[in-house]
Amino acid sequence: MKKIGLIIRREYLTRVRNKTFLLSTFLLPIMIVLLISGTVALSLKGKTTHRVAVLDQNGYFKDYLKSDSNIRFDFSAGIDSLNYPSKNCTAVLIIPVLPEGQKTIYRLKYKKQMGISDINDLERRISSAITDHLIYNKTNLSRARLDSLRSASDIAELKTYSDEGKNSKASSQGLAYGIGYACGFLIYLLTFIYGAAVMRGVMEEKTSRVAEVIVSSVKPFPLMLGKIIGIGAVGLTQFLLWIGLIVVLAGVAQAFIPHELLAQVNHLQQTGGMANASAIQTSEAARQIFEVKQAIATANWLLIIGCFTYYFLGGYLFYASLFAAVGSVVNEDPQEAQSLLLPISMPIIFSFIIMSIAAQDTGGSLAVWASIIPFSSPIVMMARIPYGVPGAVPYWQLLLSMGMLAGGFLFTTWMAGKIYRTGILMYGKKPNWKTMWAWAWKKQ
């Protein structure tokens, strides 16, 4: 154990003191915050306003289609489907006569491509206009009264709660999706980065013949285990530092929020988000900040961080031992490593693909079984946990997943250790998985 501790300490300190580690740890969160801030700022400032000419053969859409900052409608008589670009219009909307009860196609012709969100918004407006026209024609309601009723009906807001037996806890589906996706992606990325670091470290020691000197005083299996744990500790340290930096950056960001805006947010918090006309007028920005704060407060951060730590370490140990086994059998040619990495990398890539599905359908059979099988559970389970335990993830699934992952990395570490023991001192033989499998089950 003392020798393993020395190897862990050496691997850990060597990498933590490296300039690359320091730069990636402290600059990456700052760069991500700046990138997100810059993207949001540019998207807000650079929002395109589309001017859409409307050729309406029904004669009533002009009364219902209202222009806003995203789409401006032009019903001028002098515009047609040929000259609309010369009239400074982005597109022309051609609406034929729409017989009641009959499906009819209307067309959008453009010179400048509109975004998918703008096209979907345009479709919703057309459908809403048709509905309003039918209501106006089939009832005695005036257009002004119809607009008044639509405005008055916008009084309900959906809040979701996780039913936990005697108690119910507020939840945010959007936040859960974002946290789950981010956690799964981090495990996917870090498993590849630090697994490859283990493989490179083993390859360098073997090709430089350093391993021959080391194994004269340390057995191969403790050497491999020390390298894996040491490099894994580096990844865990980096993740914890990222959390601390994100918290600090979030605190600093609040200092740049105007005092009036903070007052509006505080007012919304005191009134539970139900500001009325007699109270402080709240802006859209204040409501968005309030909603983000409320969503963040609903997350069970202790559970999420604890499970992330377990699944990151479990997934890393599961795959890092296999990366080490590959590094131990590779000789001078790096191409040999690439040919051997496919059976290791494909389960990780497939897990990431399944995670994208599981984040949207947490209770589906694919999500459930992929979150239990050790090959995919570290990534897929973290996409489900933010939705709630035991709401989205029953306790038995979580415990079974954790137990199988623990058994899985013990098995892969044992198997990789046997491959490592033979491969680290073998030169000149071109490796393949068939040979490595034979080494794993060979009696020592």
C-alpha positions, 0 to 999 in steps of 0.5 A: 500500500505504501508503494501504491501511495507513492505512485499516486502521489507522484502521478497527482503532483506531476500533473497538478503542477503542470502549466497545462493543468493550471491554465485549463482549470482556471481559464476554462470556466472564465472562457466559458462564461465569456463565450456564453455572455458574448453569444447571448449579447450578440444574439440579442443585438444581432436579432434579425427583423424579417419583413414579410409581404402578405398576399392574402386572397381571403381578405381577413389576415390583415386584421389578425396578424400583428407585427412585432420586433421579430416579424413585420407584416406588409400588406401593401397592394403593390407587392407581389411574389416577383418584386418583393425583394426590391420592396425590402421584404425578406419573404412573401407569404402567399395565402390562397382561399382557405375553404372552411373544413378543408386542408389547404397549403399556403406558401412562404417564398424567400430570398433570405433564409428565415430561422426555424424558430421564426418559421414556427412562430409564423405558423402559430400566428397563421393558425391563431389568425384562422381561429380568431376569424372563425370565432369572430364569424361564428359568434357575436364577439367583436374583434376588440372584445376577442383581443380583450378576452385573449389578454385576460385569459393569460393569467395561468402559469404552470409550476411542476412538483415532484410527488415524494409521498407526504411531501411535494417539491417544486421542480424545473424540467428545463433546469433538470435537462440542462444539469443532466446533459451537462453532467453527462457530457462532463463525464463523457469528456473527462473519461476520454481525456483522463483515460487517454492520459493514463494510456499515454503515461503507460506508453511513454514509460514502456517505450522509454524502458522506464517501466522495466526499472519501476517493476523491479521494485513495484509489481505491475498491478500496483503500478497500474492501479497507482497511475489510474488513481493518481490521474483520476484524483487530478480530474476530481480536483479539477472538477471541484475547482471548477465548481468553486470558480463557477460559484465565485464568478456567479457572485461577481456577476451579480455585482454588475446587475443594476440596483433597480433590477435587483430591487425588482427581483427581490420584490418578485421573491417576496411576492412569490413572482406574482407582482401586481399593478399597484406594486413595483413594475417589473421588467422582463429581465427581472422576471427571467432572473427571478425564474432562473433563481427559482429554478436553481433553488429547486435542484437537489445539489447535494444529491447531484454533486454526490452522484456525479462524484461517484459516477465520474470516479466509477466510470473513470476507473471502469474505462481507465483500466482498459486504457491502461491495458491498451497502453501496456501492449503498444510498442513504438507505433502509435497507430497500434493504439488507435486500432485497439481503442475502438472497442473501448471508445464506441461504448462511451460514444454510444452512451453519449447518444443514449444520454441525449434520449434519456435526458428527454425521456427519463422513464423509457426502457432504453434510459432505464437499462442504459443507466444500469449497465456499467458500460453506459451508466456513468453517463446515462444515469447522470442525465436522469438524476437531476429530474429527481430521486425517487421521482424519476429514478427509483431507489432500487434503480440507483442502488442497482446501478451503483452496485453494478458499476462498482462490480464492473470497475473491479472486474475491468481493473482485475482483467486489465491488471493481468493484461498489464502484467504481461504486456508492460514487459513484452516488446516486438509482438504486434498486439490484438484483442484476441491476444490480450483476452488470452493474457487476461485469462491465463493462469499466472 
